[in-house]
Each structure stands twice: as structure tokens, then as C-alpha cells.
Amino acid sequence: MPYISTWGAERDLSGHIIVGRRGIVFADESPLDRDTQGALWRRMSLHQREGKPQHGGVHPQRQRRAMQRLLCQVCAGPSDQDDRGTLWLLETAEDEWEGWPNGLVTSHPPMCLACAPQAVRYCPNLRNGYVALRVAKSDVCGVHGPLYHRGPGIQAVPGDHAIVLYDEPQIRWVLAEQSVRELQSCTIVDL
């Protein structure tokens, strides 16, 4: 199971989410609940490898750590680096644009070379086609999670999941579940 996956014994500990002066807040929020850019992060217990693997579930803290430190999303070891950059495996895009994949924003952490074949074989996102990239430059630029809006009184109502960049005003209205990076200086490679 990938390092970033959730396990059956892990529980959401976020508590009650309400509307504050500038966006959503936890009713019992502490300074550790927000990142340095002001995004509120989903709280989740840490019980890796306890219970059954939750296929498709992503643990917010482990995913965030993998993105911040450029760790392999499968084994949590260092991602593979060479003179062209960090190794990323991404699903094939249907909406490629001029210069793609430069400028792509992703919530998928990088990979190490040893785990790449396993990821291609078992990851549902990669089964229908993938592209291997070497990325020379990438920056954490935002988060992915449910975007909330104001309900009656101080009630916060969750909406659709979205990628919200740190420089967007909605950053105070998203409950961050995954960190995202913008990929630049990309080279498409063979595994």
C-alpha cells in the first residue's frame, strides 16, 4: 500500500467546522491546524498499517509531508532525482495544452525509480495510461479539498472539491486535504 494511503483505523478528527471572520475555522482550532499560507488542514489520526487499507483514500498529513519533502508516494523514501529533475508519474491527460505538462498543477507526490513499476501496475489512476516526467522545478502552490460556503448563522456548508492556490481568496474557505505543486521545466521520459 502506498505511504500516502489511509488505513481503516485512521479517523477524521477535524471536529466542528464553522464560519469565522475570514473563512472557515475549527470550533476548537489551534495554531497547528493551519499551514504557513493560512490554509486550514483536515485533522486525521495516525495509525498507518492498522486496519484494512482504504483504497483511494489519501492521508492528509502523509501526503503533505511527501509533497513538501519530495518523498516517494509509495515507500516514503527519497524520490528519484537525476540531472533532468525529480521523477513524477501522472495519468495521461485528455486536455493537453501547448507546452503541456509545464504549468500542470498536481496533488500526486513524486516517485522513486524502484516503486514506479509497482505504481504503474496497481494504481487505478495510472492503469489507463501514464506519462513519466522529470521535473526540474516544482513549487507547492496550493491545496486540494472541499470548498465551503456560508450557511445559516455560523454554519459552514461543504461544497465540491477544488484545487485552490495560495494566492486566491478562497484559500480561507477550503479544508485542505492534499498539497499541490505546479510542475515546471518538465521532460517526458521513458521508465
Contact map, one row per residue, 1 for C-alpha under 8 A:
11101000000000000000000000000000000000000000000000001000000000000000000001000000000000000000000000000000000000000000000000000000000000000000000000000000000000000000000000000000000000000000000
11111000000000000000000000000000000000000000000000000000000000000000000011100000000000000000000000000000000000000000000000000000000000000000000000000000000000000000000000000000000000000000000
11111000000000000000000000000000000000000000000000000000000001000000000011110000000000000000000000000000000000000000000000000000000000000000000000000000000000000000000000000000000000000000000
01111100000000000000000000000000000000000000000000000000011101100100000011000000000000000000000000000000000000000000000000000000000000000000000000000000000000000000000000000000000000000000000
11111110000000000000000000000000000000000000000000001111111000000000000000000000000000000000000000000000000000000000000000000000000000000000000000000000000000000000000000000000000000000000000
00011111010000000000000000000000000000000000000100001110111000000000000000000000000000000000000000000000000000000000000000000000000000000000000000000000000000000000000000000000000000000000000
00001111110000000000000000000000000000000000001111111100000000000000000000000000000000000000000000000000000000000000000000000000000000000000000000000000000000000000000000000000000000000000000
00000111111000000000000000000000000000000000000001111100000000000000000000000000000000000000000000000000000000000000000000000000000000000000000000000000000000000000000000000000000000000000000
00000011111000000000000000000000000000000000001101110000000000000000000000000000000000000000000000000000000000000000000000000000000000000000000000000000000000000000000000000000000000000000000
00000111111100000000000000000000000000000001111101000000000000000000000000000000000000000000000000000000000000000000000000000000000000000000000000000000000000000000000000000000000000000000000
00000001111110000000000000000000000000000001100000000000000000000000000000000000000000000000000000000000000000000000000000000000000000000000000000000000000000000000000000000000000000000000000
00000000011111100000000000000000000000000111100000000000000000000000000000000000000000000000000000000000000000000000000000000000000000000000000000000000000000000000000000000000000000000000000
00000000001111100000000000000000000000000111100000000000000000000000000000000000000000000000000000000000000000000000000000000000000000000000000000000000000000000000000000000000000000000000000
00000000000111111000000001000000000000000111000000000000000000000000000000000000000000000000000000000000000000000000000000000000000000000000000000000000000000000000000000000000000000000000000
00000000000111111000000001110000000000000000000000000000000000000000000000000000000000000000000000000000000000000000000000000000000000000000000000000000000000000000000000000000000000000000000
00000000000001111100000001110000000000000000000000000000000000000000000000000000000000000000000000000000000000000000000000000000000000000000000000000000000000000000000000000000000000000000000
00000000000001111110000111100000000000000000000000000000000000000000000000000000000000000000000000000000000000000000000000000000000000000000000000000000001100000000000000000000000000000000000
00000000000000011111000111100000000000000000000000000000000000000000000000000000000000000000000000000000000000000000000000000000000000000000000000000000011100000000000000000000000000000000000
00000000000000001111111110000000000000000000000000000000000000000000000000000000000000000000000000000000000000000000000000000000000000000000000000000100011100000000000000000000000000000000000
00000000000000000111111110000000000000000000000000000000000000000000000000000000000000000000000000000000000000000000000000000000000000000000000000000000010000000000000000000000000000000000000
00000000000000000011111000000000000000000000000000000000000000000000000000000000000000000000000000000000000000000000000000000000000000000000000000000000000000000000000000000000000000000000000
00000000000000000011111100000000000000000000000000000000000000000000000000000000000000000000000000000000000000000000000000000000000000000000000000000000000000000000000000010000000000000000000
00000000000000000011111110000000000000000000000000000000000000000000000000000000000000000000000000000000000000000000000000000000000000000000000000000000000000000000000000011000000000000000000
00000000000000001111011111000000000000010000000000000000000000000000000000000000000000000000000000000000000000000000000000000000000000000000000000010000000100000000000000011110000000000000000
00000000000000001111001111101000000000010000000000000000000000000000000000000000000000000000000000000000000000000000000000000000000000000000000000000000000000000000000000000000000000000000000
00000000000001111100000111111000000000000000000000000000000000000000000000000000000000000000000000000000000000000000000000000000000000000000000000000000000000000000000000000000000000000000000
00000000000000111100000011111000000000000000000000000000000000000000000000000000000000000000000000000000000000000000000000000000000000000000000000000000000000000000000000000000000000000000000
00000000000000110000000001111100000000000000000000000000000000000000000000000000000000000000000000000000000000000000000000000000000000000000000000000000000000000000000000000000000000000000000
00000000000000000000000011111110100000000000000000000000000000000000000000000000000000000000000000000000000000000000000000000000000000000000000000000000000000000000000000000000000000000000000
00000000000000000000000000011111100000000000000000000000000000000000000000000000000000000000000000000000000000000000000000000000000000000000000000000000000000000000000000000000000000000000000
00000000000000000000000000001111110000000000000000000000000000000000000000000000000000000000000000000000000000000000000000000000000000000000000000000000000000000000000000000000000000000000000
00000000000000000000000000000111111000000000000000000000000000000000000000000000000000000000000000000000000000000000000000000000000000000000000000000000000000000000000000000000000000000000000
00000000000000000000000000001111111000011110000000000000000000000000000000000000000000000000000000000000000000000000000000000000000000000000000000000000000000000000000000000000000000000000000
00000000000000000000000000000011111111111000000000000000000000000000000000000000000000000000000000000000000000000000000000000000000000000000000000000000000000000000000000000000000000000000000
00000000000000000000000000000001111111111000000000000000000000000000000000000000000000000000000000000000000000000000000000000000000000000000000000000000000000000000000000000000000000000000000
00000000000000000000000000000000011111100000000000000000000000000000000000000000000000000000000000000000000000000000000000000000000000000000000000000000000000000000000000000000000000000000000
00000000000000000000000000000000011111100000000000000000000000000000000000000000000000000000000000000000000000000000000000000000000000000000000000000000000000000000010000000000000000000000000
00000000000000000000000000000000011111110000000000000000000000000000000000000000000000000000000000000000000000000000000000000000000000000000000000000000000000000000000000110000000000000000000
00000000000000000000000000000000011111111000000000000000000000000000000000000000000000000000000000000000000000000000000000000000000000000000001000000000000000000000010000110111000000000000000
00000000000000000000000110000000111001111100000000000000000000000000000000000000000000000000000000000000000000000000000000000000000000000000000000000000000000000000000000010111000000000000000
00000000000000000000000000000000111000111110000000000000000100000000000000000000000000000000000000000000000000000000000000000000000000000000000000000000000000000000000000000011100000000000000
00000000000111000000000000000000100000011111000000000000000100000000000000000000000000000000000000000000000000000000000000000000000000000000000000000000000000000000000000000011100000000000000
00000000000111000000000000000000100000001111100000000000000100000000000000000000000000000000000000000000000000000000000000000000000000000000000000000000000000000000000000000000000000000000000
00000000011111000000000000000000000000000111110000000000001110000000000000000000000000000000000000000000000000000000000000000000000000000000000000000000000000000000000000000000000000000000000
00000000011110000000000000000000000000000011111000000000000000000000000000000000000000000000000000000000000000000000000000000000000000000000000000000000000000000000000000000000000000000000000
00000000010000000000000000000000000000000001111100000000000000000000000000000000000000000000000000000000000000000000000000000000000000000000000000000000000000000000000000000000000000000000000
00000010110000000000000000000000000000000000111111000000000000000000000000000000000000000000000000000000000000000000000000000000000000000000000000000000000000000000000000000000000000000000000
00000110110000000000000000000000000000000000011111000000000000000000000000000000000000000000000000000000000000000000000000000000000000000000000000000000000000000000000000000000000000000000000
00000010000000000000000000000000000000000000001111111000000000000000000000000000000000000000000000000000000000000000000000000000000000000000000000000000000000000000000000000000000000000000000
00000011110000000000000000000000000000000000001111110000000000000000000000000000000000000000000000000000000000000000000000000000000000000000000000000000000000000000000000000000000000000000000
00000011100000000000000000000000000000000000000011111000000000000000000000000000000000000000000000000000000000000000000000000000000000000000000000000000000000000000000000000000000000000000000
00000011100000000000000000000000000000000000000011111100000000000000000000000000000000000000000000000000000000000000000000000000000000000000000000000000000000000000000000000000000000000000000
10001111000000000000000000000000000000000000000010111110000000000000000000000000000000000000000000000000000000000000000000000000000000000000000000000000000000000000000000000000000000000000000
00001111000000000000000000000000000000000000000000011111100000000000000000000000000000000000000000000000000000000000000000000000000000000000000000000000000000000000000000000000000000000000000
00001100000000000000000000000000000000000000000000001111100000000000000000000000000000000000000000000000000000000000000000000000000000000000000000000000000000000000000000000000000000000000000
00001000000000000000000000000000000000000000000000000111110000000000000000000000000000000000000000000000000000000000000000000000000000000000000000000000000000000000000000000000000000000000000
00001100000000000000000000000000000000000000000000000111111000000000000000000000000000000000000000000000000000000000000000000000000000000000000000000000000000000000000000000000000000000000000
00011100000000000000000000000000000000000000000000000001111100100000000000000000000000000000000000000000000000000000000000000000000000000000000000000000000000000000000000000000110000000000000
00011100000000000000000000000000000000000001000000000000111111100000000000000000000000000000000000000000000000000000000000000000000000000000000000000000000000000000000000000000100000000000000
00010000000000000000000000000000000000001111000000000000011111110000000000000000000000000000000000000000000000000000000000000000000000000000000000000000000000000000000000000001110000000000000
00000000000000000000000000000000000000000001000000000000001111111000000000000000000000000000000000000000000000000000000000000000000000000000000000000000000000000000000000000000000000000000000
00110000000000000000000000000000000000000000000000000000001111111100000000000000000000000000000000000000000000000000000000000000000000000000000000000000000000000000000000000000000000000000000
00010000000000000000000000000000000000000000000000000000011111111110000010000000000000000000000000000000000010000000000000000000000000000000000000000000000000000000000000000000011000000000000
00000000000000000000000000000000000000000000000000000000000111111111000000000000000000000000000000000000000000000000000000000000000000000000000000000000000000000000000000000000011000000000000
00000000000000000000000000000000000000000000000000000000000011111111111000000000000000000000000000000000000000000000000000000000000000000000000000000000000000000000000000000000000000000000000
00010000000000000000000000000000000000000000000000000000000001111111111110010000000000000000000000000000000011000000000000000000000000000000000000000000000000000000000000000000000000000000000
00000000000000000000000000000000000000000000000000000000000000111111111000000000000000000000000000000000000111000000000000000000000000000001000000000000000000000000000000000000001110000000000
00000000000000000000000000000000000000000000000000000000000000011111111000000000000000000000000000000000000000000000000000000000000000000001000000000000000000000000000000000000000000000000000
00000000000000000000000000000000000000000000000000000000000000001111111000000000000000000000000000000000000000000000000000000000000000000000000000000000000000000000000000000000000000000000000
00000000000000000000000000000000000000000000000000000000000000001111111100000110000000000000000000000000000011000000000000000000000000000000000000000000000000000000000000000000000000000000000
00000000000000000000000000000000000000000000000000000000000000001111111110011110000000000000000000000000000011110000000000000000000000000000000000000000000000000000000000000000000000000000000
00000000000000000000000000000000000000000000000000000000000000000100011111111111000000000000000000000000000011110010000000000000000000000000000000000000000000000000000000000000000000000000000
01110000000000000000000000000000000000000000000000000000000000100100001111110000000000000000000000000000000111100000000000000000000000000000000000000000000000000000000000000000000000000000000
11110000000000000000000000000000000000000000000000000000000000000000000111110000000000000000000000000000000000100010001000000000000000000000000000000000000000000000000000000000000000000000000
01100000000000000000000000000000000000000000000000000000000000000000000111111000000000000000000000000000000000000010000000000000000000000000000000000000000000000000000000000000000000000000000
00100000000000000000000000000000000000000000000000000000000000000100001111111100000000000000000000000000000000000000000000000000000000000000000000000000000000000000000000000000000000000000000
00000000000000000000000000000000000000000000000000000000000000000000001100111110000000000000000000000000000000010000000000000000000000000000000000000000000000000000000000000000000000000000000
00000000000000000000000000000000000000000000000000000000000000000000011100011111000000000000000000000000000000010000000000000000000000000000000000000000000000000000000000000000000000000000000
00000000000000000000000000000000000000000000000000000000000000000000011100001111100001100000000000000000000001111000000000000000000000000000000000000000000000000000000000000000000000000000000
00000000000000000000000000000000000000000000000000000000000000000000000100000111110001100000000000000000000000111000000000000000000000000000000000000000000000000000000000000000000000000000000
00000000000000000000000000000000000000000000000000000000000000000000000000000011111111100000000000000000000000000000000000000000000000000000000000000000000000000000000000000000000000000000000
00000000000000000000000000000000000000000000000000000000000000000000000000000001111111000000000000000000000000000000000000000000000000000000000000000000000000000000000000000000000000000000000
00000000000000000000000000000000000000000000000000000000000000000000000000000000111110000000000000000000000000000000000000000000000000000000000000000000000000000000000000000000000000000000000
00000000000000000000000000000000000000000000000000000000000000000000000000000000111111000000000000000000000000000000000000000000000001110000000000000000000000000000000000000000000000000010000
00000000000000000000000000000000000000000000000000000000000000000000000000000000111111100000000000000000000000000000000000000000000001111000000000000000000000000000000000000000000000000000000
00000000000000000000000000000000000000000000000000000000000000000000000000000011110111110000000000000000000001000000000000000000000011110000000000000000000000000000000000000000000000000000000
00000000000000000000000000000000000000000000000000000000000000000000000000000011100011111000000000000000000001111000000000000000000111100000000000000000000000000000000000000000000000000000000
00000000000000000000000000000000000000000000000000000000000000000000000000000000000001111100000000000000000011100000000000000000000111100000000000000000000000000000000000000000000000000000000
00000000000000000000000000000000000000000000000000000000000000000000000000000000000000111110000000000000000001100001000000000100011110000000000000000000000000000000000000000000000000000000000
00000000000000000000000000000000000000000000000000000000000000000000000000000000000000011111000000000000000100000000000000001100011110000000000000000000000000000000000000000000000000000000000
00000000000000000000000000000000000000000000000000000000000000000000000000000000000000001111100000000000000000000000000000001101111000000000000000000000000000000000000000000000000000000000000
00000000000000000000000000000000000000000000000000000000000000000000000000000000000000000111110000000000000000000000000000000101111000000000000000000000000000000000000000000000000000000000000
00000000000000000000000000000000000000000000000000000000000000000000000000000000000000000011111100000000000000000000000000000000000000000000000000000000000000000000000000000000000000000000000
00000000000000000000000000000000000000000000000000000000000000000000000000000000000000000001111100000000000000000000000000000000000000000000000000000000000000000000000000000000000000000000000
00000000000000000000000000000000000000000000000000000000000000000000000000000000000000000000111110000000000000000000000000000000000000000000000000000000000000000000000000000000000000000000000
00000000000000000000000000000000000000000000000000000000000000000000000000000000000000000000111111011000000000000000000000000000000000000000000000000000000000000000000000000000000000000000000
00000000000000000000000000000000000000000000000000000000000000000000000000000000000000000000001111111000000000000000000000000000000000000000000000000000000000000000000000000000000000000000000
00000000000000000000000000000000000000000000000000000000000000000000000000000000000000000000000111110000000000000000000000000000000000000000000000000000000000000000000000000000000000000000000
00000000000000000000000000000000000000000000000000000000000000000000000000000000000000000000000011111100000000000000000000000000000000000000000000000000000000000000000000000000000000000000000
00000000000000000000000000000000000000000000000000000000000000000000000000000000000000000000000111111111000000000000000000000000000000000000000000000000000000000000000000000000000000000000000
00000000000000000000000000000000000000000000000000000000000000000000000000000000000000000000000110111111000000000000000000000000000000000000000000000000000000000000000000000000000000110100000
00000000000000000000000000000000000000000000000000000000000000000000000000000000000000000000000000111111000000000000000000000000000000000000000000000000000000000000000000000000000000111100000
00000000000000000000000000000000000000000000000000000000000000000000000000000000000000000000000000011111100000000000000000000000000000000000000000000000000000000000000000000000000001110000000
00000000000000000000000000000000000000000000000000000000000000000000000000000000000000000000000000011111110000000000000000000000000000000000000000000000000000000000000000000000000001110000000
00000000000000000000000000000000000000000000000000000000000000000000000000000000000000000000000000000011111000000000000000000000000000000000000000000000000000000000000000000000000111100000000
00000000000000000000000000000000000000000000000000000000000000000000000000000000000000000000000000000001111110000000000000000000000000000000000000000000000000000000000000000000000111100000000
00000000000000000000000000000000000000000000000000000000000000000000000000000000000000000000000000000000111110000000000000000000000000000000001100000000000000000000000000000000011110000000000
00000000000000000000000000000000000000000000000000000000000000000010000010000000000000000100000000000000011111000000000000000000000000000000000000000000000000000000000000000000000100000000000
00000000000000000000000000000000000000000000000000000000000000100110011110000000000000010000000000000000011111100000000000000000000000000000000000000000000000000000000000000000000000000000000
00000000000000000000000000000000000000000000000000000000000000000110011110000010000001111000000000000000000111110000000000000000000000000000000000000000000000000000000000000000000000000000000
00000000000000000000000000000000000000000000000000000000000000000000001111000011000000111000000000000000000011111011000000000000000000000000000000000000000000000000000000000000000000000000000
00000000000000000000000000000000000000000000000000000000000000000000001100001111000000100000000000000000000001111111000000000000000000000000000000000000000000000000000000000000000000000000000
00000000000000000000000000000000000000000000000000000000000000000000000000000011000000100000000000000000000000111111100000000000000000000000000000000000000000000000000000000000000000000000000
00000000000000000000000000000000000000000000000000000000000000000000000000000000000000000000000000000000000000011111100000000000000000000000000000000000000000000000000000000000000000000000000
00000000000000000000000000000000000000000000000000000000000000000000000101100000000000000000000000000000000000111111111000000000000000000000000000000000000000000000000000000000000000000000000
00000000000000000000000000000000000000000000000000000000000000000000000000000000000000001000000000000000000000111111111100000000000000000000000000000000000000000000000000000000000000000000001
00000000000000000000000000000000000000000000000000000000000000000000000000000000000000000000000000000000000000001111111110000000000000000000000000000000000000000000000000000000000000000000000
00000000000000000000000000000000000000000000000000000000000000000000000000000000000000000000000000000000000000000011111111100000000000000000000000000000000000000000000000000000000000000000000
00000000000000000000000000000000000000000000000000000000000000000000000001000000000000000000000000000000000000000011111111100100000000000000000000000000000000000000000000000000000000000000000
00000000000000000000000000000000000000000000000000000000000000000000000000000000000000000000000000000000000000000001111111100110010000000000000000000000000000000000000000000000000000000000000
00000000000000000000000000000000000000000000000000000000000000000000000000000000000000000000000000000000000000000000111111100110000000000000000000000000000000000000000000000000000000000000000
00000000000000000000000000000000000000000000000000000000000000000000000000000000000000000000000000000000000000000000011111110110000000000000000000000000000000000000000000000000000000000000000
00000000000000000000000000000000000000000000000000000000000000000000000000000000000000000000000000000000000000000000011111111110000000000000000000000000000000000000000000000000000000000000000
00000000000000000000000000000000000000000000000000000000000000000000000000000000000000000000000000000000000000000000000001111111000000000000000000000000000000000000000000000000000000000000000
00000000000000000000000000000000000000000000000000000000000000000000000000000000000000000110000000000000000000000000000000111111000000000000000000000000000000000000000000000000000000000000000
00000000000000000000000000000000000000000000000000000000000000000000000000000000000000001111000000000000000000000000001111111111110000000000000000000000000000000000000000000000000000000000000
00000000000000000000000000000000000000000000000000000000000000000000000000000000000000000000000000000000000000000000000111111111110000000000000000000000000000000000000000000000000000000000000
00000000000000000000000000000000000000000000000000000000000000000000000000000000000000000011000000000000000000000000000000011111110000000000000000000000000000000000000000000000000000000000000
00000000000000000000000000000000000000000000000000000000000000000000000000000000000000000011000000000000000000000000000000000111111000000000000000000000000000000000000000000000000000000000000
00000000000000000000000000000000000000000000000000000000000000000000000000000000000000001111000000000000000000000000000100000111111100000000000000000000000000000000000000000000000000000000000
00000000000000000000000000000000000000000000000000000000000000000000000000000000000000001111000000000000000000000000000000000000111110000000000000000000000000000000000000000000000000000001100
00000000000000000000000000000000000000000000000000000000000000000000000000000000000000111100000000000000000000000000000000000000011111000000000000000000000000000000000000000000000000000001111
00000000000000000000000000000000000000000000000000000000000000000000000000000000000001111100000000000000000000000000000000000000001111100000000000000000000000000000000000000000000000000111100
00000000000000000000000000000000000000000000000000000000000000000000000000000000000111110000000000000000000000000000000000000000000111110000000000000000000000000000000000000000000000000111100
00000000000000000000000000000000000000000000000000000000000000000000000000000000000111110000000000000000000000000000000000000000000011111100000000000000000000000000000000000000000000111110000
00000000000000000000000000000000000000000000000000000000000000000000000000000000000111000000000000000000000000000000000000000000000001111100000000000000000000000000000000000000000000011100000
00000000000000000000000000000000000000000000000000000000000000000000000000000000000010000000000000000000000000000000000000000000000000111110000000000000000000000000000000000000000000111100000
00000000000000000000000000000000000000000000000000000000000000000000000000000000000000000000000000000000000000000000000000000000000000111111000000000000000000000000000000000000000011110000000
00000000000000000000000000000000000000000000000000000000000000000000000000000000000000000000000000000000000000000000000000000000000000001111100000000000000000000000000000000000000011100000000
00000000000000000000000000000000000000000000000000000000000000000011000000000000000000000000000000000000000000000000000000000000000000000111110000000000000000000000000000000000001111000000000
00000000000000000000000000000000000000000000000000000000000000000000000000000000000000000000000000000000000000000000000000000000000000000011111000000000000000000000110000000000001111000000000
00000000000000000000000000000000000000000000000000000000000000000000000000000000000000000000000000000000000000000000000000000000000000000001111100000000000000000011110000000000001110000000000
00000000000000000000000000000000000000100000000000000000000000000000000000000000000000000000000000000000001000000000000000000000000000000000111110000000000000000011110000000001111100000000000
00000000000000000000000000000000000000000000000000000000000000000000000000000000000000000000000000000000001000000000000000000000000000000000011111000000000000001111000000000111111100000000000
00000000000000000000000000000000000000000000000000000000000000000000000000000000000000000000000000000000000000000000000000000000000000000000001111100000000000001110000000000111110000000000000
00000000000000000000000000000000000000000000000000000000000000000000000000000000000000000000000000000000000000000000000000000000000000000000000111110000000001111100000000000111000000000000000
00000000000000000000000000000000000000000000000000000000000000000000000000000000000000000000000000000000000000000000000000000000000000000000000011111000000001111100000001001110000000000000000
00000000000000000000000100000000000000000000000000000000000000000000000000000000000000000000000000000000000000000000000000000000000000000000000001111100000111100000000000001110000000000000000
00000000000000000000000000000000000000000000000000000000000000000000000000000000000000000000000000000000000000000000000000000000000000000000000000111110000111100000000000001000000000000000000
00000000000000000010000000000000000000000000000000000000000000000000000000000000000000000000000000000000000000000000000000000000000000000000000000011111111110000000000000000000000000000000000
00000000000000000000000000000000000000000000000000000000000000000000000000000000000000000000000000000000000000000000000000000000000000000000000000001111111110000000000000000000000000000000000
00000000000000000000000000000000000000000000000000000000000000000000000000000000000000000000000000000000000000000000000000000000000000000000000000000111111000000000000000000000000000000000000
00000000000000000000000000000000000000000000000000000000000000000000000000000000000000000000000000000000000000000000000000000000000000000000000000000111111000000000000000000000000000000000000
00000000000000000111000000000000000000000000000000000000000000000000000000000000000000000000000000000000000000000000000000000000000000000000000000000111111100000000000000000000000000000000000
00000000000000001110000000000000000000000000000000000000000000000000000000000000000000000000000000000000000000000000000000000000000000000000000000000111111110000000000000000000000000000000000
00000000000000001110000100000000000000000000000000000000000000000000000000000000000000000000000000000000000000000000000000000000000000000000000000011110011111000000000000000000000000000000000
00000000000000000000000000000000000000000000000000000000000000000000000000000000000000000000000000000000000000000000000000000000000000000000000000011110001111100000000000000000000000000000000
00000000000000000000000000000000000000000000000000000000000000000000000000000000000000000000000000000000000000000000000000000000000000000000000001111000000111110000000000000000000000000000000
00000000000000000000000000000000000000000000000000000000000000000000000000000000000000000000000000000000000000000000000000000000000000000000000001111000000011111000000000000000000000000000000
00000000000000000000000000000000000000000000000000000000000000000000000000000000000000000000000000000000000000000000000000000000000000000000000001100000000001111100000000000000000000000000000
00000000000000000000000000000000000000000000000000000000000000000000000000000000000000000000000000000000000000000000000000000000000000000000000111100000000000111110000000000000000000000000000
00000000000000000000000000000000000000000000000000000000000000000000000000000000000000000000000000000000000000000000000000000000000000000000000111100000000000011111000000000000000000000000000
00000000000000000000000000000000000000000000000000000000000000000000000000000000000000000000000000000000000000000000000000000000000000000000011110000000000000001111100000000000000100000000000
00000000000000000000000000000000000000000000000000000000000000000000000000000000000000000000000000000000000000000000000000000000000000000000011100000000000000000111110101100100000000000000000
00000000000000000000000000000000000000000000000000000000000000000000000000000000000000000000000000000000000000000000000000000000000000000000111000000000000000000011111100100000000000000000000
00000000000000000000000000000000000010100000000000000000000000000000000000000000000000000000000000000000000000000000000000000000000000000000111000000000000000000001111110100000000000000000000
00000000000000000000000000000000000000000000000000000000000000000000000000000000000000000000000000000000000000000000000000000000000000000000000000000000000000000000111110100000000000000000000
00000000000000000000000000000000000000000000000000000000000000000000000000000000000000000000000000000000000000000000000000000000000000000000000000000000000000000001111111100000000000000000000
00000000000000000000000000000000000000000000000000000000000000000000000000000000000000000000000000000000000000000000000000000000000000000000000000000000000000000000011111110000000000000000000
00000000000000000000000000000000000000000000000000000000000000000000000000000000000000000000000000000000000000000000000000000000000000000000000000100000000000000001000111111100000000000000000
00000000000000000000000000000000000001100000000000000000000000000000000000000000000000000000000000000000000000000000000000000000000000000000000000000000000000000001111111111100000000000000000
00000000000000000000011100000000000001110000000000000000000000000000000000000000000000000000000000000000000000000000000000000000000000000000000000000000000000000000000011111100000000000000000
00000000000000000000001100000000000000000000000000000000000000000000000000000000000000000000000000000000000000000000000000000000000000000000000000111000000000000000000001111110000000000000000
00000000000000000000000100000000000000110000000000000000000000000000000000000000000000000000000000000000000000000000000000000000000000000000000111110000000000000001000001111111000000000000000
00000000000000000000000100000000000000111100000000000000000000000000000000000000000000000000000000000000000000000000000000000000000000000000000111110000000000000000000000001111100000000000000
00000000000000000000000000000000000000111100000000000000000100000000000000000000000000000000000000000000000000000000000000000000000000000000001111000000000000000000000000000111111000000000000
00000000000000000000000000000000000000001100000000000000011100000000000000000000000000000000000000000000000000000000000000000000000000000000001110000000000000000000000000000011111000000000000
00000000000000000000000000000000000000000000000000000000010100110000000000000000000000000000000000000000001000000000000000000000000000000000001110000000000000000000000000000001111100000000000
00000000000000000000000000000000000000000000000000000000000000110010000000000000000000000000000000000000001000000000000000000000000000000001111100000000000000000000000000000001111110000000000
00000000000000000000000000000000000000000000000000000000000000000010000000000000000000000000000000000000111100000000000000000000000000000001111100000000000000000010000000000000011111000000000
00000000000000000000000000000000000000000000000000000000000000000010000000000000000000000000000000000000111000000000000000000000000000000111110000000000000000000000000000000000001111100000000
00000000000000000000000000000000000000000000000000000000000000000000000000000000000000000000000000000011110000000000000000000000000000000111100000000000000000000000000000000000000111110000000
00000000000000000000000000000000000000000000000000000000000000000000000000000000000000000000000000001111110000000000000000000000000000101110000000000000000000000000000000000000000011111100000
00000000000000000000000000000000000000000000000000000000000000000000000000000000000000000000000000001111000000000000000000000000000000111100000000000000000000000000000000000000000001111100000
00000000000000000000000000000000000000000000000000000000000000000000000000000000000000000000000000000100000000000000000000000000000000111000000000000000000000000000000000000000000000111110000
00000000000000000000000000000000000000000000000000000000000000000000000000000000000000000000000000001100000000000000000000000000000011111000000000000000000000000000000000000000000000111111000
00000000000000000000000000000000000000000000000000000000000000000000000000000000000100000000000000000000000000000000000000000000000011100000000000000000000000000000000000000000000000001111100
00000000000000000000000000000000000000000000000000000000000000000000000000000000000000000000000000000000000000000000000000000000001111000000000000000000000000000000000000000000000000000111110
00000000000000000000000000000000000000000000000000000000000000000000000000000000000000000000000000000000000000000000000000000000001111000000000000000000000000000000000000000000000000000011111
00000000000000000000000000000000000000000000000000000000000000000000000000000000000000000000000000000000000000000000000000000000000100000000000000000000000000000000000000000000000000000001111
00000000000000000000000000000000000000000000000000000000000000000000000000000000000000000000000000000000000000000001000000000000000100000000000000000000000000000000000000000000000000000000111
